[in-house]
Amino acid sequence: MKKKISKAVIARLPRYYRYLSDLMEEGIDRISSNDLARRMNVTASQIRQDLNNFGGFGQQGYGYNVQYLRGEIGKLLGLDRQKHVIIIGAGHLGQALANYANFSRRGFEVKALFDVDPAIIGKTIRSAQVYSLDYLETYLAENEVDIATLTLPRAHALEVINRLCSGGVKAIWNFAHTDLPVPENVLVENVHLSESLMELSYRMIAETEDEE
């Protein structure tokens, strides 16, 4: 039976990847768990425990080979395989995501956007065309889609999610301000920007009160 990895460990993998990428840019070939822990403001034991879930990757007395470890974590995250992405909602947020060049460097290729605004339909954003939302089912039938990104008002999200699931999409990156009812075989990653901002606001208030 495949070992089940906790969500907390999985959530830390992208952070490891980011720090290792920075180390490579600095020309650092290897690093100890203690040095990596100091950079990341975590404990060395946590790093070792996290990485031991996947085999460890380190050598006693040597530490971690930065390029190798980054590559192995990249494989765990699926960054060695290109994934085709579509965006539903070509407003400001949808266009900003489509224009973010770092996605394609990580293997996430935005292939198409969909919208209902005639002023936007037909435009091209970083080589991805904006189609009418009416064309969604046809596109899904004719193209492989790994991830669908929702950047549309929540009033329309529930209708669109049913169309995506019926079209065979198995992974949703959800920026709509609502929780999505999806089949068990469909993965959803919710990104609530306003909730993150409210959490920051709370921490600011709490910090101020602690200082008084």
C-alpha positions as MATLAB code, in Angstrom:
seq = 'MKKKISKAVIARLPRYYRYLSDLMEEGIDRISSNDLARRMNVTASQIRQDLNNFGGFGQQGYGYNVQYLRGEIGKLLGLDRQKHVIIIGAGHLGQALANYANFSRRGFEVKALFDVDPAIIGKTIRSAQVYSLDYLETYLAENEVDIATLTLPRAHALEVINRLCSGGVKAIWNFAHTDLPVPENVLVENVHLSESLMELSYRMIAETEDEE';
ca = [
       0.000    0.000    0.000;
       1.299    3.438   -0.917;
       2.267    5.538    2.093;
      -0.173    8.364    2.756;
       1.567   11.726    3.059;
       0.025   14.366    5.297;
      -1.353   17.549    3.745;
       1.015   19.597    5.908;
       4.056   17.883    4.399;
       2.703   18.275    0.859;
       2.027   21.955    1.513;
       5.689   22.464    2.443;
       7.116   20.859   -0.713;
       6.693   23.968   -2.928;
       8.524   26.019   -0.305;
      11.435   23.571   -0.323;
      11.477   23.794   -4.112;
      11.562   27.593   -4.007;
      14.426   27.758   -1.523;
      16.427   25.151   -3.423;
      15.891   27.136   -6.629;
      17.297   30.210   -4.852;
      20.307   28.172   -3.690;
      20.999   27.062   -7.258;
      20.869   30.667   -8.436;
      23.437   31.501   -5.745;
      25.700   28.750   -7.062;
      25.444   26.592   -3.933;
      25.954   22.900   -4.733;
      25.169   21.285   -1.404;
      23.654   22.237    1.929;
      23.145   20.635    5.319;
      19.725   20.255    6.887;
      20.833   22.711    9.607;
      21.805   25.403    7.091;
      18.627   24.874    5.070;
      16.588   25.027    8.275;
      18.139   28.386    9.215;
      17.285   29.809    5.821;
      13.708   28.559    5.963;
      13.164   29.367    9.651;
      12.160   25.791   10.477;
      13.879   22.996   12.385;
      16.370   20.631   10.810;
      14.441   17.684   12.248;
      11.295   18.814   10.425;
      13.174   18.950    7.136;
      14.593   15.473    7.683;
      11.196   14.091    8.719;
       9.476   15.662    5.703;
      12.020   14.371    3.213;
      12.178   10.916    4.832;
       8.574   10.464    3.709;
       9.971   10.237    0.184;
      13.251    8.436    0.803;
      15.403   11.037    2.527;
      17.651   12.244   -0.361;
      20.501   13.220    1.991;
      23.873   11.637    2.791;
      25.362   11.416    6.283;
      28.194   13.918    6.569;
      27.441   15.465    3.168;
      23.983   16.957    3.441;
      21.827   17.492    0.379;
      22.894   17.902   -3.214;
      20.901   21.019   -4.072;
      20.328   20.323   -7.766;
      19.421   16.676   -7.174;
      17.042   17.441   -4.299;
      15.356   20.223   -6.264;
      14.894   17.841   -9.180;
      13.438   15.091   -6.989;
      11.010   17.474   -5.281;
      10.100   18.817   -8.718;
       9.190   15.276   -9.765;
       7.073   14.816   -6.641;
       5.245   18.025   -7.545;
       4.821   16.887  -11.139;
       6.930   19.740  -12.504;
       8.726   17.379  -14.891;
       5.489   16.865  -16.835;
       3.733   19.561  -18.834;
       0.152   20.243  -17.777;
      -2.421   21.908  -19.991;
      -4.397   24.623  -18.201;
      -7.515   26.543  -19.170;
      -8.899   29.620  -17.428;
     -12.616   30.287  -17.069;
     -13.040   34.027  -16.693;
     -10.775   36.339  -18.686;
     -11.140   39.408  -16.489;
      -8.276   41.106  -14.662;
      -7.352   38.099  -12.513;
      -7.698   35.581  -15.342;
      -5.526   37.660  -17.640;
      -2.946   38.223  -14.895;
      -2.652   34.466  -14.361;
      -2.387   33.850  -18.102;
       0.389   36.455  -18.349;
       2.425   34.988  -15.477;
       5.451   33.576  -17.268;
       6.630   31.543  -14.270;
       3.749   29.098  -14.734;
       5.081   27.900  -18.083;
       8.571   27.535  -16.573;
       7.047   25.122  -14.063;
       5.252   23.137  -16.754;
       1.811   24.748  -16.428;
       0.886   25.876  -19.937;
      -2.205   28.071  -20.279;
      -3.792   26.911  -23.513;
      -7.075   28.826  -23.593;
      -9.324   31.243  -21.717;
     -13.113   31.452  -21.768;
     -15.416   34.388  -21.166;
     -18.850   35.802  -21.989;
     -17.693   39.361  -22.774;
     -17.732   39.991  -26.554;
     -15.072   42.691  -26.096;
     -12.600   40.096  -24.810;
     -13.518   37.044  -26.881;
     -11.076   36.550  -29.752;
      -8.130   38.220  -28.043;
      -4.848   36.414  -27.464;
      -3.046   36.522  -24.113;
       0.498   35.099  -24.166;
      -0.391   32.783  -27.072;
      -3.631   31.610  -25.395;
      -6.822   32.580  -27.184;
      -9.949   33.794  -25.403;
     -12.986   31.769  -26.512;
     -16.678   32.209  -25.887;
     -17.860   30.214  -22.896;
     -20.377   28.598  -25.249;
     -17.407   26.839  -26.888;
     -16.302   25.153  -23.641;
     -17.804   21.698  -24.249;
     -16.429   21.550  -27.776;
     -12.962   22.548  -26.590;
     -12.976   19.933  -23.831;
     -14.004   17.247  -26.309;
     -11.212   18.145  -28.734;
      -8.347   19.011  -26.347;
      -6.624   17.488  -23.348;
      -7.120   19.634  -20.258;
      -5.317   18.806  -17.016;
      -6.355   21.770  -14.871;
      -9.234   24.232  -15.146;
      -8.836   27.554  -13.336;
     -11.952   29.409  -12.180;
     -11.625   33.199  -11.960;
     -15.282   34.096  -12.382;
     -18.046   35.321  -10.028;
     -19.390   32.638   -7.732;
     -22.883   33.066   -9.172;
     -21.624   31.395  -12.359;
     -19.130   29.014  -10.776;
     -21.589   26.241   -9.917;
     -22.929   26.068  -13.461;
     -19.451   26.028  -14.964;
     -18.134   23.389  -12.545;
     -20.817   20.956  -13.674;
     -19.840   21.529  -17.291;
     -16.162   20.997  -16.514;
     -16.786   17.765  -14.607;
     -19.056   16.479  -17.362;
     -16.281   17.310  -19.836;
     -13.784   15.125  -17.984;
     -11.717   17.730  -16.114;
     -10.238   16.145  -12.973;
      -8.463   19.100  -11.317;
      -9.846   22.565  -10.505;
      -7.907   25.608   -9.302;
     -10.692   27.652   -7.756;
     -10.493   31.423   -7.240;
     -14.289   31.809   -7.134;
     -15.548   32.798   -3.688;
     -17.490   29.605   -3.077;
     -16.891   25.989   -2.197;
     -17.505   23.680   -5.122;
     -19.537   20.464   -4.958;
     -17.579   18.056   -7.155;
     -17.390   14.270   -7.562;
     -14.897   12.408   -5.365;
     -12.567   11.832   -8.319;
     -12.184   15.577   -8.999;
      -9.482   17.488   -7.114;
     -10.101   21.093   -6.042;
      -7.560   23.588   -4.719;
      -9.373   26.628   -3.306;
      -7.642   30.003   -3.301;
      -9.593   32.589   -1.293;
      -7.673   35.840   -1.705;
      -9.984   37.886    0.513;
      -9.727   35.341    3.329;
      -5.947   35.521    3.180;
      -6.121   39.322    3.364;
      -8.532   39.174    6.307;
      -6.183   36.798    8.114;
      -3.360   39.292    7.608;
      -5.619   42.054    8.930;
      -6.346   40.018   12.058;
      -2.648   39.436   12.654;
      -1.974   43.180   12.278;
      -4.627   43.993   14.882;
      -3.403   41.277   17.247;
       0.180   42.509   16.916;
      -0.913   46.076   17.693;
      -2.867   44.956   20.768;
       0.134   42.950   22.037;
       2.287   46.086   21.845;
      -0.152   48.185   23.885;
];
